[in-house]
Amino acid sequence: MEDAFNKLKKEGKNNVDALVKLMQDNKLVEGTKASEERARKLFEDVKNQANVDYKTFQEALAKLAADQAKSAENLAQNLSAEGSKFMQATSAAAKAAAETFKDAMKK
């Protein structure tokens, strides 16, 4: 899971908004407004919400696991399994956007 997090960090997607979306996309939290607010509360003590570190993310997952009565390891496994799909989709979208931009610049 740390490798997947580091990839997000390299892409600048280790902010609270992106991490909450990742949690929703991987069904760690529901897509409802109330669930999103609970997920955001996990990061309320983070000093720099634009640059969350791995340890803080792990702590947030542990809190989420406690709230949902699941083990942090179980959540991490789900995130690792689904995270690669998310990373592939993000990469494909970025490549498509780059190609579109290149095509537009040629015109």
C-alpha positions as MATLAB code, in Angstrom:
seq = 'MEDAFNKLKKEGKNNVDALVKLMQDNKLVEGTKASEERARKLFEDVKNQANVDYKTFQEALAKLAADQAKSAENLAQNLSAEGSKFMQATSAAAKAAAETFKDAMKK';
ca = [
       0.000    0.000    0.000;
       2.878    2.354    0.688;
       4.022    2.072   -2.929;
       0.560    3.045   -4.181;
       0.514    5.987   -1.767;
       3.947    7.116   -2.955;
       2.699    7.069   -6.558;
      -0.187    9.305   -5.524;
       2.256   11.577   -3.744;
       4.450   11.877   -6.851;
       1.366   12.902   -8.810;
       0.439   15.452   -6.148;
      -2.674   13.519   -5.160;
      -1.900   13.099   -1.477;
      -4.192   15.930   -0.413;
      -7.306   15.412    1.695;
      -9.703   15.846   -1.253;
      -7.939   13.210   -3.354;
      -7.590   10.777   -0.450;
     -11.274   11.079    0.467;
     -12.177   10.487   -3.191;
      -9.847    7.467   -3.230;
     -11.603    6.108   -0.145;
     -14.984    6.594   -1.834;
     -13.882    5.131   -5.163;
     -12.584    2.059   -3.352;
     -15.768    1.773   -1.297;
     -14.027    2.264    2.029;
     -16.649    4.949    2.662;
     -19.981    5.459    0.960;
     -20.462    8.157   -1.632;
     -22.953   10.057    0.500;
     -22.374   13.575    1.790;
     -22.502   12.360    5.398;
     -19.892    9.655    4.728;
     -17.675   12.155    2.945;
     -17.860   14.498    5.929;
     -16.921   11.648    8.307;
     -13.973   10.763    6.065;
     -12.825   14.395    6.021;
     -12.986   14.492    9.820;
     -10.336   11.757    9.867;
      -7.930   14.375    8.523;
      -9.097   17.391   10.527;
      -5.923   17.492   12.662;
      -3.603   17.400    9.649;
      -1.531   20.580    9.530;
      -0.997   20.609    5.774;
      -4.131   19.202    4.144;
      -2.587   19.704    0.716;
       0.269   17.307    1.538;
      -0.795   14.363    3.722;
       2.019   11.965    4.608;
       1.776    8.166    4.577;
       1.802    7.784    8.360;
      -1.118   10.190    8.709;
      -3.013    8.312    5.998;
      -2.423    5.023    7.848;
      -3.696    6.616   11.063;
      -6.816    7.801    9.241;
      -7.404    4.261    7.931;
      -7.019    2.885   11.462;
      -9.609    5.375   12.755;
     -11.913    4.462    9.881;
     -11.482    0.769   10.663;
     -12.341    1.391   14.312;
     -15.410    3.390   13.298;
     -16.505    0.648   10.925;
     -15.440   -2.194   13.249;
     -13.036   -3.586   10.653;
      -9.343   -4.157   10.944;
      -6.991   -1.544    9.525;
      -5.212   -4.351    7.703;
      -8.462   -5.376    5.998;
      -9.049   -1.799    4.830;
      -5.468   -1.535    3.617;
      -5.834   -4.768    1.632;
      -9.035   -3.497    0.006;
      -7.367   -0.213   -0.821;
      -4.296   -1.933   -2.258;
      -6.418   -4.205   -4.416;
      -8.632   -1.428   -5.689;
      -5.929    1.251   -5.639;
      -4.120   -0.256   -8.616;
      -7.330    0.022  -10.655;
      -7.638    3.647   -9.588;
      -4.018    4.341  -10.524;
      -4.478    2.718  -13.945;
      -7.601    4.758  -14.613;
      -5.872    7.960  -13.507;
      -2.879    7.215  -15.722;
      -5.096    6.464  -18.727;
      -7.014    9.703  -18.216;
      -3.782   11.698  -17.996;
      -2.449   10.107  -21.188;
      -5.700   10.817  -23.014;
      -5.639   14.430  -21.874;
      -2.031   14.799  -23.036;
      -2.875   13.346  -26.454;
      -5.876   15.661  -26.792;
      -3.702   18.624  -25.863;
      -1.012   17.606  -28.375;
      -3.637   17.209  -31.094;
      -5.108   20.612  -30.291;
      -1.678   22.237  -30.431;
      -1.054   20.803  -33.902;
      -4.132   22.586  -35.249;
];
